[in-house]
Structure formats: structure tokens, C-alpha cells
Amino acid sequence: MSIEYVQTEKFYIEKYTIKTPMSTMHYHHAYELYYILEGEREYFIGDSFFSATQGDLVWVPADSLHRTEGKGATRLLMYFKKSFIQEYFSNGTISKVTYDTPFVFRADAHARGTFENMFFDLLKEFNK
């Protein structure tokens, strides 16, 4: 198995349609939020497996080995380092929102709208 380190900026966001597996295990020194707009992906994070579909939000802790496979998906992806959120939040708040365990959050219709609005607002703000 090959392992790659992926360089990540303090904050990065993108919308992208992925059609092939990301079969190489990799990690980065940033937290990753992966929101699926359409399609589905299988996530391998450390020794955990998650199946994610439209409207799911996947949390990947910083420095966690991970990869994806499965059918194509259009996704919104956000990376952020702890140093980035320290500019905006107290340590107490940061410890409540940065988990060391990966998970998939299956959103209801209201939460999906909230996530999508947040991601698209951030895309507009940071990709000027």
C-alpha cells in the first residue's frame, strides 16, 4: 500500500465532480469536511468504513489516513487547519467542534439546505 501526504493550506474549499476512486491512502495536516451534493462514495478512514450518499457530511480528522471509492459524486470539500479556526474561536469552542473520530452525518432536508448554503457562501467568499 502506498501512502501520500497531501499539502493543505490553512483553509481550502472546492466543488468538484469525482468519477474515479482515490485509491491511494493519504493524509493531510488539516480537518476535512466532505459534503456530497449528488452521487455516492465509500470512505475508508483509518480502520473505519463509511458509505456516504447525497446530503451526507463526512468528517475526516486531521492526520487520518483515508481514501475513497465508488460511483462518481459531486462534492463540496473543505480543508481547514487548527491554526485557521484559532483565529476565530476560543480553545473551548474548538475542542467542541474538532473531533478525533471520523463520522458521517446524515442530514435532514433542513440541515442539507443549511450545509449547502454555508458551503456555497464560503466558495463565493474564498474564490473571489
N, C-alpha and C positions, 0 to 999 in steps of 0.2 A: 504494500500500500504506500502510495506517495502522499506526503503531507506538504502543503504550501502555506506560507504566511502571506496574507494579503494586506498590503499597506492601506491604512484607512485614515482619512483626515479627521479632525476633531468633530466635524459634522458633515454628513453627506446624505443626499436624498435623490432618488431617481424613480421614474416609471419606466418599466421595461417588459417586453414580452419575451419569455424564455421558452425555447422549443426543444432544447436538448438537456440531458442530465448534466449536472455539475458533479461528475463522479469522483473528483479528487477531493479528499478530505482537506479542509483548510481552516484557518482561524485568523482572527484579527483582534487587535487590542482595542476593540470597541464593542458596544452593545449593538445588536441588530434587531430591528423590528421589520417584519416581512408581512405585508398585508396582501392577500390575494383578491384582486378585482374580478378575475374570471379564470376558470380552469381549476386545476388541482396539482398538488406536489406532494411528494413523500419526503420527509425531512429526517435525516439521521444526525442526531446531535449527541456527541459523546456515545454512550451506550443506550440511548433512548431513541425510539422511533415514533414519528407523528405523521398522521395523514391530515393534510390541510386542503380545504376547498374554498370556493368563493365566499368571501366575507370573513375568513379566519385570519387572525392575527397571530403570528408566530414570534415568540421571544427567544432569542439566542444570546446567552450571557457572553460577556467579553472573554476572549481566550478559549472558547469552547470549540473543539474540533467538530466540524459539521459538513454536510453535503446534501444535495437534493437530487431526486429523480422523479420520473413520472411523466404524465402528459404535460403538454405545454400550459403555461399560465401567464396571464398579465398580472404583474405585481408592482406594488409600491414598496420600495426598500429604503430604510433609513438606518444609517450608522451614526452613532454618537459616542464619543469618549466621555469618561467621567469628568475629565477636565472641562469639557464643554458645558455640562449641566451644572458644574460647580459655580459657573459664572452667574447662574440664575436661581439656584435653590440652596437651601441650607443643608448641612450634612444629615440632619434628621429626616428631612424630606427625601433626600437622595437615597437613603437606606431603605425607605419605604417603597421606592419605585424601581430599584435596580435589583433584580433577583438573580441568584446564582444558579437557579434551576430552570431549565428550558420548559416551555409550555406552549400550548395552543389555546387561544381564547376564541370561542365560537360566539360571535356577536349576534344579537337580535337585530331586527331591521333598523331600530332607532340608533343603536350603537354603530352599525355599519355606516349610516349616514354621517355620524359624528366623526368616525375614523377617516372616512373618505374626504370630508370637508377639511379636517386637520391636515391630512397628507397633501391635498391639492393646494391649500393655503401655503404650506411650507414650501412646496415645489415652486409656487409663484414667487415667494419671498426670497428664496435662496438661489434661484436660477435666473435672476434678472440679467 
